[in-house]
Amino acid sequence: MKPINYLLILLFSTMFNSIGYSQLADGRFGITAGYTNYVLDSNVLFTKSQPGFSLGVVSTIELADYLELMVELNYTHHRLKIIGRENFESKPEELNFKLENINLPVVLNYYFLKFKDDEFKIGANAGIMISLLQNYTLTKTSTSKEDYVLDPLYLETRYLKFDTENEKISFNAYVPLGISAEYKDIMCNIKYNMGITDPFRQAPFYNNAFETKAKQNYYSVSFVYFF
């Protein structure tokens, strides 16, 4: 069985287990969607952040009156521009890339303010997030530029498909930090997701002598509807 099939089985198993446990533990289940802004800082690429989106499911477990555990399974579609050129002598251009991830955030949400018999709540949250997959691929508007090279090292675009080139699934981690506001069955989350692993540590072009390194973070604004 291919690694991606094992991944899908694991993710769906995690999702259904969390749903079942949330129901047994006086929890809730909901769907979520939101906006992302992905930032990649690297010494081997020139990049610009672009807006993206996320979709997923959420289950919660009430640990105390003011404390709730949130387990989420989501898909993120990040966008970014990377500077490249047709050949060494051409003028630089902005190429449109996307990065698609499957994420599993586990977050503690502390409600420090409650109003109207707990119908309106404001909280702060923090946790850990596992992120899988790391393929930077050209979007449809830039697929004709697959033969371009990327500044400043003139890397080929295919080398940004880490998982495809390495034939394995990448693993990265983030620390989500944010605030939440909830009214009845609708919650809004504003988060800064701080990357704590180097996403380029297993890149096909990784070079210890050159000290290839990168850091990724992203901001997100999402809404959850609880059933």
CORWOKA-V214654 format. One record per residue. N is the residue number from 1. SS is DSSP state (@ for helix, = for strand, . for the rest). PHI is phi as a letter, one per 20 degrees, with the letter a starting at -180 (999 if undefined). PSI is psi in whole degrees, -180 to 180 (NA if undefined). Layout:
n=N ss=SS phi=PHI psi=PSI
n=N ss=SS phi=PHI psi=PSI
This chain:
n=1 ss=. phi=999 psi=138
n=2 ss=. phi=f psi=151
n=3 ss=@ phi=g psi=-36
n=4 ss=@ phi=f psi=-31
n=5 ss=@ phi=f psi=-41
n=6 ss=@ phi=g psi=-40
n=7 ss=@ phi=f psi=-46
n=8 ss=@ phi=f psi=-41
n=9 ss=@ phi=f psi=-44
n=10 ss=@ phi=f psi=-44
n=11 ss=@ phi=f psi=-45
n=12 ss=@ phi=f psi=-35
n=13 ss=@ phi=f psi=-44
n=14 ss=@ phi=f psi=-43
n=15 ss=@ phi=f psi=-50
n=16 ss=@ phi=f psi=-34
n=17 ss=@ phi=f psi=-42
n=18 ss=@ phi=f psi=-36
n=19 ss=@ phi=f psi=-47
n=20 ss=@ phi=f psi=-42
n=21 ss=@ phi=f psi=-36
n=22 ss=@ phi=f psi=-35
n=23 ss=@ phi=f psi=-36
n=24 ss=@ phi=f psi=-30
n=25 ss=. phi=d psi=31
n=26 ss=. phi=l psi=45
n=27 ss=. phi=d psi=-168
n=28 ss== phi=c psi=163
n=29 ss== phi=c psi=139
n=30 ss== phi=b psi=176
n=31 ss== phi=d psi=152
n=32 ss== phi=c psi=149
n=33 ss== phi=b psi=150
n=34 ss== phi=a psi=-174
n=35 ss== phi=d psi=142
n=36 ss== phi=c psi=153
n=37 ss== phi=c psi=105
n=38 ss== phi=e psi=135
n=39 ss== phi=c psi=121
n=40 ss== phi=d psi=120
n=41 ss== phi=d psi=114
n=42 ss== phi=b psi=152
n=43 ss=. phi=e psi=6
n=44 ss=. phi=c psi=-1
n=45 ss== phi=b psi=151
n=46 ss=. phi=d psi=118
n=47 ss== phi=c psi=159
n=48 ss== phi=c psi=137
n=49 ss== phi=f psi=152
n=50 ss== phi=b psi=158
n=51 ss== phi=f psi=144
n=52 ss== phi=c psi=-162
n=53 ss== phi=b psi=166
n=54 ss== phi=c psi=150
n=55 ss== phi=b psi=142
n=56 ss== phi=a psi=-171
n=57 ss== phi=c psi=153
n=58 ss== phi=c psi=139
n=59 ss== phi=c psi=148
n=60 ss== phi=c psi=154
n=61 ss== phi=c psi=123
n=62 ss== phi=f psi=117
n=63 ss== phi=e psi=-31
n=64 ss== phi=b psi=177
n=65 ss=. phi=g psi=-34
n=66 ss=. phi=d psi=8
n=67 ss== phi=c psi=130
n=68 ss== phi=c psi=138
n=69 ss== phi=e psi=128
n=70 ss== phi=d psi=126
n=71 ss== phi=d psi=125
n=72 ss== phi=c psi=147
n=73 ss== phi=c psi=117
n=74 ss== phi=c psi=162
n=75 ss== phi=d psi=129
n=76 ss== phi=d psi=138
n=77 ss== phi=d psi=94
n=78 ss== phi=e psi=151
n=79 ss== phi=c psi=146
n=80 ss== phi=b psi=159
n=81 ss== phi=d psi=136
n=82 ss== phi=c psi=134
n=83 ss== phi=f psi=128
n=84 ss== phi=b psi=-178
n=85 ss== phi=b psi=158
n=86 ss=. phi=f psi=-40
n=87 ss=. phi=b psi=178
n=88 ss=. phi=g psi=-28
n=89 ss=. phi=e psi=-5
n=90 ss=. phi=f psi=163
n=91 ss=. phi=f psi=146
n=92 ss=. phi=f psi=147
n=93 ss== phi=c psi=161
n=94 ss== phi=e psi=119
n=95 ss== phi=d psi=138
n=96 ss== phi=e psi=123
n=97 ss== phi=c psi=159
n=98 ss== phi=c psi=153
n=99 ss== phi=c psi=120
n=100 ss== phi=d psi=128
n=101 ss== phi=c psi=153
n=102 ss== phi=d psi=125
n=103 ss== phi=c psi=148
n=104 ss== phi=c psi=88
n=105 ss== phi=e psi=139
n=106 ss== phi=c psi=115
n=107 ss== phi=c psi=140
n=108 ss== phi=e psi=128
n=109 ss== phi=d psi=119
n=110 ss== phi=d psi=117
n=111 ss== phi=e psi=108
n=112 ss== phi=e psi=-10
n=113 ss== phi=c psi=135
n=114 ss== phi=c psi=139
n=115 ss== phi=c psi=164
n=116 ss=. phi=l psi=56
n=117 ss=. phi=l psi=43
n=118 ss=. phi=m psi=12
n=119 ss=. phi=f psi=-31
n=120 ss== phi=d psi=126
n=121 ss== phi=c psi=145
n=122 ss== phi=c psi=134
n=123 ss== phi=b psi=169
n=124 ss== phi=d psi=145
n=125 ss== phi=c psi=156
n=126 ss== phi=b psi=155
n=127 ss== phi=a psi=-153
n=128 ss== phi=c psi=147
n=129 ss== phi=c psi=129
n=130 ss== phi=e psi=132
n=131 ss== phi=c psi=129
n=132 ss== phi=d psi=150
n=133 ss=. phi=n psi=142
n=134 ss=. phi=b psi=74
n=135 ss== phi=d psi=114
n=136 ss== phi=e psi=113
n=137 ss== phi=c psi=150
n=138 ss== phi=f psi=140
n=139 ss=. phi=f psi=173
n=140 ss=@ phi=g psi=-32
n=141 ss=@ phi=f psi=-14
n=142 ss=@ phi=c psi=9
n=143 ss=@ phi=f psi=-23
n=144 ss=@ phi=f psi=-5
n=145 ss=@ phi=d psi=29
n=146 ss=. phi=f psi=-23
n=147 ss=. phi=e psi=3
n=148 ss=. phi=f psi=160
n=149 ss== phi=d psi=154
n=150 ss== phi=d psi=132
n=151 ss=. phi=f psi=153
n=152 ss== phi=e psi=-5
n=153 ss=. phi=e psi=2
n=154 ss=. phi=l psi=46
n=155 ss== phi=f psi=147
n=156 ss== phi=f psi=146
n=157 ss=@ phi=f psi=-29
n=158 ss=@ phi=f psi=-25
n=159 ss=@ phi=f psi=-8
n=160 ss=@ phi=e psi=-6
n=161 ss== phi=e psi=75
n=162 ss=@ phi=g psi=-50
n=163 ss=@ phi=f psi=-38
n=164 ss=@ phi=f psi=-46
n=165 ss=@ phi=f psi=-38
n=166 ss=@ phi=e psi=-13
n=167 ss=. phi=l psi=41
n=168 ss=. phi=b psi=164
n=169 ss=. phi=e psi=129
n=170 ss=. phi=f psi=153
n=171 ss== phi=c psi=130
n=172 ss== phi=c psi=167
n=173 ss== phi=c psi=148
n=174 ss== phi=c psi=160
n=175 ss== phi=d psi=107
n=176 ss== phi=e psi=133
n=177 ss== phi=c psi=132
n=178 ss== phi=a psi=-169
n=179 ss== phi=c psi=157
n=180 ss== phi=c psi=152
n=181 ss== phi=c psi=134
n=182 ss== phi=c psi=134
n=183 ss== phi=c psi=115
n=184 ss=. phi=l psi=-113
n=185 ss=. phi=d psi=11
n=186 ss== phi=d psi=131
n=187 ss== phi=c psi=142
n=188 ss== phi=d psi=130
n=189 ss== phi=d psi=132
n=190 ss== phi=d psi=120
n=191 ss== phi=c psi=150
n=192 ss== phi=d psi=118
n=193 ss== phi=d psi=105
n=194 ss== phi=e psi=119
n=195 ss== phi=f psi=135
n=196 ss=. phi=d psi=4
n=197 ss=. phi=c psi=154
n=198 ss=. phi=e psi=111
n=199 ss=. phi=f psi=-16
n=200 ss=. phi=e psi=7
n=201 ss=. phi=f psi=-22
n=202 ss=. phi=d psi=23
n=203 ss=. phi=f psi=146
n=204 ss=. phi=g psi=-25
n=205 ss=. phi=e psi=11
n=206 ss=. phi=g psi=137
n=207 ss=. phi=b psi=113
n=208 ss=. phi=f psi=-37
n=209 ss=. phi=f psi=-38
n=210 ss=. phi=e psi=-11
n=211 ss=. phi=m psi=53
n=212 ss=. phi=g psi=128
n=213 ss=. phi=b psi=157
n=214 ss== phi=b psi=158
n=215 ss== phi=c psi=136
n=216 ss== phi=c psi=141
n=217 ss== phi=b psi=162
n=218 ss== phi=b psi=149
n=219 ss== phi=e psi=147
n=220 ss== phi=b psi=144
n=221 ss== phi=c psi=118
n=222 ss== phi=c psi=159
n=223 ss== phi=c psi=142
n=224 ss== phi=c psi=135
n=225 ss== phi=d psi=120
n=226 ss== phi=e psi=135
n=227 ss=. phi=e psi=NA
